[in-house]
Amino acid sequence: KLNEKKDFQNAKKGFSELKDEYNSFGFDTTKIDEILRKIDKYENGYRLYNAGEKAFYEGRYDSAKINYQNARKYFQELGETDIVNDIDNKIKLCEEEIAEETETPEPKPGIKEYVTGKFFILWIVLIVILVVLVFIVKRRKKR
């Protein structure tokens, strides 16, 4: 699981000590240097991934997306396709959340829209009914 605690510091310390031993005997340390670089990439990748997770759960989707994208680069370099696929899904979720946040709600019609818009016919009908009622009432009073 990506959120697990990784002991990168102890790993780096152990390989650095091994490198020092190799150097003291004049052995080639190319492979150890390569391992140390990989440990750095994993450490940075997990750090960024976890920062993305934290930002996502706090609702900071832009920040989460950036952290996931940066973590993805490290894991891509390391050939971690399962982790890259997981991160791609997380980035997609961030984009969906960002899209939801930026959707503009449909404005509610104001008085102007009621008078001039789709309710104009309703207003006309109400006025005609009112005029007819007034006419009927006046006619009854005359009788």
C-alpha positions in Angstrom: 0.0 0.0 0.0 1.3 3.5 -0.9 0.6 5.0 2.5 2.8 2.5 4.4 5.7 3.9 6.3 8.9 3.4 4.3 12.2 3.4 6.1 14.2 5.2 3.4 16.6 6.8 5.9 17.8 3.5 7.3 18.1 2.1 3.8 20.2 5.1 2.6 22.3 4.8 5.8 22.9 1.1 5.2 23.9 1.5 1.6 26.0 4.6 2.3 28.0 2.6 4.9 28.3 -0.3 2.4 29.6 2.2 -0.2 32.2 3.5 2.3 33.3 -0.1 2.9 33.6 -0.7 -0.9 35.5 2.6 -1.3 37.9 1.6 1.4 38.8 -1.5 -0.5 38.8 0.3 -3.9 35.8 -1.6 -5.2 33.5 -0.2 -7.8 30.4 1.5 -6.2 28.4 2.2 -9.4 25.7 -0.3 -8.5 25.4 1.1 -4.9 25.2 4.7 -6.3 22.4 3.4 -8.6 20.5 1.9 -5.6 20.9 5.1 -3.6 19.4 7.1 -6.5 16.5 4.7 -6.7 15.9 5.0 -3.0 15.8 8.8 -3.4 13.3 8.5 -6.2 11.1 6.2 -4.2 11.4 8.5 -1.2 10.4 11.6 -3.2 7.7 9.7 -5.1 6.0 8.5 -1.8 6.5 11.9 -0.2 4.7 13.6 -3.1 2.0 10.9 -3.3 1.3 11.2 0.4 1.1 15.0 0.1 -1.4 14.4 -2.7 -3.5 12.1 -0.5 -3.5 14.6 2.3 -4.5 17.5 0.0 -7.2 15.4 -1.6 -8.8 14.5 1.7 -8.6 18.1 2.7 -10.5 19.1 -0.4 -7.5 20.9 -2.0 -7.9 19.2 -5.4 -5.6 21.5 -7.4 -2.8 20.9 -4.9 -3.5 17.1 -4.8 -3.4 16.9 -8.6 0.0 18.7 -8.7 1.5 16.4 -6.1 0.1 13.3 -7.8 1.5 14.5 -11.2 5.0 15.1 -9.6 4.9 11.7 -7.8 3.9 10.0 -11.1 7.1 11.2 -12.7 9.2 9.4 -10.1 7.3 6.2 -10.3 7.3 6.3 -14.1 11.1 6.5 -14.1 11.2 3.6 -11.7 9.0 1.5 -13.9 6.2 1.1 -11.3 3.3 0.8 -13.7 0.8 -0.3 -11.0 1.6 2.8 -8.9 1.4 5.0 -12.1 -2.0 3.6 -13.0 -3.2 4.2 -9.4 -1.9 7.8 -9.6 -3.6 8.3 -13.0 -6.9 7.3 -11.4 -6.3 9.7 -8.5 -5.5 12.6 -11.0 -8.7 11.8 -12.8 -10.7 12.0 -9.5 -9.0 15.4 -8.8 -10.0 16.7 -12.3 -13.6 15.6 -11.7 -13.7 17.3 -8.3 -12.2 20.5 -9.8 -14.7 20.4 -12.6 -17.6 20.1 -10.1 -16.3 23.0 -8.1 -16.0 25.3 -11.1 -19.4 24.5 -12.6 -21.5 27.7 -12.7 -25.0 27.2 -11.3 -27.9 28.3 -13.5 -29.0 31.8 -12.4 -32.5 32.1 -11.0 -34.6 34.5 -13.0 -35.1 38.0 -11.6 -38.1 40.3 -11.9 -36.9 41.5 -15.3 -36.9 38.0 -16.6 -40.4 37.3 -15.2 -41.7 40.4 -17.0 -39.8 40.1 -20.3 -39.0 36.4 -20.4 -40.9 33.1 -20.6 -43.5 34.2 -18.0 -44.6 37.2 -20.1 -47.6 35.2 -21.4 -48.6 34.3 -17.9 -48.6 37.9 -16.9 -50.8 38.8 -19.9 -53.3 36.0 -19.1 -53.5 37.2 -15.4 -54.1 40.8 -16.5 -56.8 39.8 -19.0 -58.5 37.7 -16.2 -58.3 40.7 -13.9 -59.8 43.0 -16.5 -62.7 40.6 -17.2 -63.4 40.2 -13.5 -63.4 44.0 -13.0 -65.7 44.3 -16.0 -68.1 41.6 -14.6 -68.2 43.1 -11.1 -69.0 46.6 -12.6 -71.7 45.2 -14.7 -73.4 43.5 -11.8 -73.3 46.7 -9.7 -75.1 48.5 -12.5 -78.0 46.0 -12.4 
